[in-house]
């Protein structure tokens, strides 16, 4: 069944926020349709009333601008009632009917209890479907778009496509990271994922390395500090709690037992990072103050979300930062290793140089 719209994969339980975000973007772009969000499914979508609005919807809902989406694809069709004895043939027929050809195939399922039960089926179908699509001419090495066949049930699939640059490079939008045995806490994976998802390769090369300085507010026991030290960054770790002894032995970490909301550096630092459990607007205001005063050149922090009105709270926090720091660039995403929170990278347009006296 042909259909025009957008599909996102998200954290299970945040379908309403992901769908609301798509609907808000569509409304701002002046395109009409309706959002789909089945609780607990790990996916959401927006379907257009008029397929002619596809490009406008695509431009309005780019992956880089969505907070609750792990990845985003164009929706082109749905196939229902796939026979268990032969799912491949009706999928190939539906894809041949589309006016598109694809460079590669990804058979996927959502990161949800139901989706994980379909992961084995996706692996089983991958080779025969790929072979059949190649024979049918649907796969073409000269094409640019990637075909994403999203299994939503054992007998149903959504047919989607995306250019590599406009969606996540990782299957399901999830970079699979291994927990380092020497890290003091699993929170270290949040910062590692943030570096991968919110920064490009060139930015990582410029902004992570020897000679740089950072402040980690609410650092104990040191999961985020560990990631910074891994990149040879000098860290002032601010927390009244204890830090992992090995980090202190590295020679790159200075531990200050102080309140993260009261501490201010004597001179500007390259990075402010913060993963404190606190009201999101209070954290946003703290980071905005550091950026506006030129105390840090960039900031990466988490906002813990309330149980209700989570998307609304995110909007308020990001607007607070924009009002406080004119020209700021914000990249925000609910990462795979996040839970009831989002991660924000803040890049002020032109950090002001401040004297040590002005920073106190």
N, C-alpha and C positions, 0 to 999 in steps of 0.2 A: 504493500500500500504506500504510494508516494506521499510524502509530507515534507514541508519546509519548516525549519526551525533551528534551534540550538540545543545541545545537550551538554550538561556538565556532570562530572563525577565529583562527589564531595564526601565529607565524613558522615557516616550514618548518624542520623539524629539532627542533621543540619540541612535537610532537604528544603525545609520551608525558607530558610535564610538564602540558600542558593537560588531557589526559584524566584524569591522576591527580588533578589539582586538582578536577575535576568529581566524580570518584568519592569523594574524601575529603569533599567538601561533602554529597554525597548520603548517605554513611554517617553523617555527623554528624546529618543530618536524619531518619535512620531509614527511608529509602526504598531499595528494592531495584532493581537493574538491572545493566547491564554497560556498560563504557566501550569506545569505538571509537577507534583511533588508527592510521592508516596512515602509516608513516614517509615524510616528505617531501611529504605532501599539503597541509600548511598548514591542516588542520582536524582537529577532534576532536569526539567526542560522547559522550553518556551516554543510553542507552535504558532506559526503565522496564519492569519486569515487569508493573506494574499502572498503567494509564492514570489511575486515580483518584488517583495520587500526583503528578500533574502540577503542581498548585499548590505543593505542598511542595517539589518539586525546583526550581521556578522561584524560590521565595523563598530557597532555600538557595544558589543559584548566581547571585546577582545580579552584574551586570557590574562594579559598583564594588568588589566583594570579590575578584575574580579577578585574578591576577597575570599569567598567561600568555595571557589572552584579549584579542584586539583588539576583538572584539564578541561578543555572545552572543544567541542566538535560541531560541525554543521550536520544537522539531521536531514536525511534524504528519503527515508522510508522505514517502514516496519513490516515484519513478516510474522504472521501468526500461524498457529496450528501446524508446525513443522512435524512431519511424520517421523517417529523415532527410528524407523527402518532406513530412512534416507533423508537426512536434513540438508545434505549438500545440494541436491538438485534444485529444490525451490529457492534456496539462497542464491544460487548462480542465476536462475531465471530472473529473479527480482533485480539483481545487480546488472545483468545485461540490459535490462529495460531502462536503466538510468543513463542519461547523456554524459557519463563520466568514465574516465579510465584512471587507474590508480597505480602508483609506483610500488606499493607494498601492502601487505595485509597484516592487521593485528586483530586477533580474536580475543575479546576481553570480557570481563564481568566486573560488577561493582564490588567495592570493598564493604560488604555487608554480610550478615549471616547467610542470606539466600544467595548472594553473589559468590561467596566463597565455595558454596556447594556446587556451583556451576564451573568452577575453575578447571576441574578435571575434564569436564566435557569440552571446554574450550581447547585444552591441549590435545584432546583426541581428534577434534574436528580440524585442527589447524592444517595438517599436511594434506588430507584429501580435499579440503576446500581450496587450499592454495593451488593444488595441481589442477583442479577443475576450472578455477578462475583463469589460470594461465592458458589453458587450452581454449577457453571461451574468448580470449582476447581482452578480458576485463583488467588483467594486470599488464602494465606496459611500462617498461623501464624509462621511457621518455616522459612519463607523466610526473607530476610534482606532488599531488595529494596522496596521503596515506589513507587507506580504507580501514575503518574501525568497525568491526562487527561486534556489537555489544549484546551478549546473551542476557536477556532479562528473565527467562524461564527456560525449562528444558525444551519447550516447543515454540519459543518466541525470540526474536532478535530485532534490534534497532540498527539500521544501516547508516553509518556516519562517515564523515570525511574531514580531514584537516591537513593543511600544509604544515610541515615540520616546524616552521618558525612561529606558527600561531597557536601551538598547543604544547603540552608538556612533552619532553623527549623521553620520559619514563612511562612504561606501561601502567595504565591506571592513574598516572600522575604521581606515582609513588617512587621516590628514590630509595632503593633498598640499601640501608646502611647497617654496618656491623658495629655493635657496641664495643668500644675499645676496653679491654680488660683492665687497663691502668687508669681509666677515667673514674672519678669519684662518684658519679651519679649518671643515670640515664638521661638526665636533662641535657647532657652534652650533645646528644643527637639532634636536639632542637636547633642548636646554633649551627651545627654542621649542615643540616638540611637548609637552614636559612641562607647560609653562604652559597649553597648550590642553586637554590630556587630564586632568590631575590637579587643575585648578582651574576653578571656574566663573567666569562673567563678573563677578559681584560681587566675588569674591576677587581676581581680576586687577586690578580697579579699585582695591581697597583696598591690595593688597600689592605692586603694581608701579607706581612713580612717583617723581617728584622728592621729594627730602628723605629718602629711605630710604638705608640703608647695607647693604653686603654684604661678605663675605669669600669669595674664590674660592680654594680650596686646590688646588694642582696646576694653576695657571691657564694656563701657557704652552701655545701661543702666544696664547691669548685668546679662543677660541671661545665659552666661556660668559660671560666678562667682556663680550664684545661684546654679547650679548643683554641683560645687565643695564644696560650703558651706553645701549643703545637705549631703555630705559625711564627714563633719566635718574637711575639709581641710582649712588651713589658706591661704588666698589669698591676694596678692598684685595686686590690680586692677589698671591698667595703662590706663588712657584715659583723654583727656581734657574735655570730656562731663560729665554730671551729672550721678551719680549712684543712684539706688533705695535706698531711706533712710532706709528701713527695712534691707537691706543687711549690711549697715554700722552699724546698731544697733546690729547686730549679735555678734559683738566682734571678728569675724574671718576675717574681711575685712579691709585692709588698702588701701585707695584711693589716688593715686598719679596723679595729673594733669600734665601729661608729654606726650611727643611724644613716641609712642610705638617703633618706629624705633631707637630711641636714648637711651632709658632706658636700663640700665644694673644692675643686682642685686649685692649687696655687697658680697653675698655668694651663693653657689649653691642651687637650689631649686629642689624639686622632679618633678614638672610639669611645663612646659611652654604650655599654650594654647593660641590660636590666631584665631580670626575670623574677621580680618580687611579687608575692601574693598580696595584692592590694587592689582597691577599687580602680577600675580602668581609667576613669577620668583623672584621678589623682596622679597616676603614673604618667598619663599623657601630659598633664600640666607640668610635672617635674621635668620631663624630657624637653618640653617646649621651652622651659626656662633656661635649661642648659644650652640649647641651640640658639635661642635668641640672644643670649649673652656671649656667645662665641666660646663657651667653655669646652665644646667638643666639635670636631669637624664633621662627624656623622654619628648616627645613633641606631642601634638595633635593639628592640625591646619587645616584650610580650605584654598583651593586654588581656587580663583574665575577665571573661565575659559573665554577665549575670544569667540567671536561669531563664528570664523572660526578656523580650525585646532586645535580642542580642545584636541583630543587624542595626537597629536604631542606635544602640550604644556605640557600636563601631563608627557609625556616621558622625555621632557627636564628638567622639575622641579625635577623629581625623580632621574634622572641621576646627576643633580647638587648636590643633597643631598648625593648620593652614592660617588661621587668624593670627596666631602668635608669631609665626615665622614666615613672612611674605616671601613668595617664590620657592617655598620648600617643595621638594619632590618626595612623595610618599609611595612606597611599595608595600602592600599589606596582603597577607595570605594566611589562611588557616592551613598549616602544614600537617603532614601525615603524623609527625611526632608531637604535634600539639593535641590538646584535648579540648577543654572548654575555654579556649583562648585563641588569639590570632597573634602573628608575629609581624612587626612593622620595621621596615628600614626607612630611615629619615635622612634625606640629603639636602641640607640648606643650600640655596643658590650661591651665596657668597658669604661665608662665615666671616664675621668681623674680627679683626685683630684687636685683642684686649691686653692691657698691661696686667701684670699680676695683681696690682692693687685694685684694679677695677673688677677682678674676678672674685674678690673676697666678699 
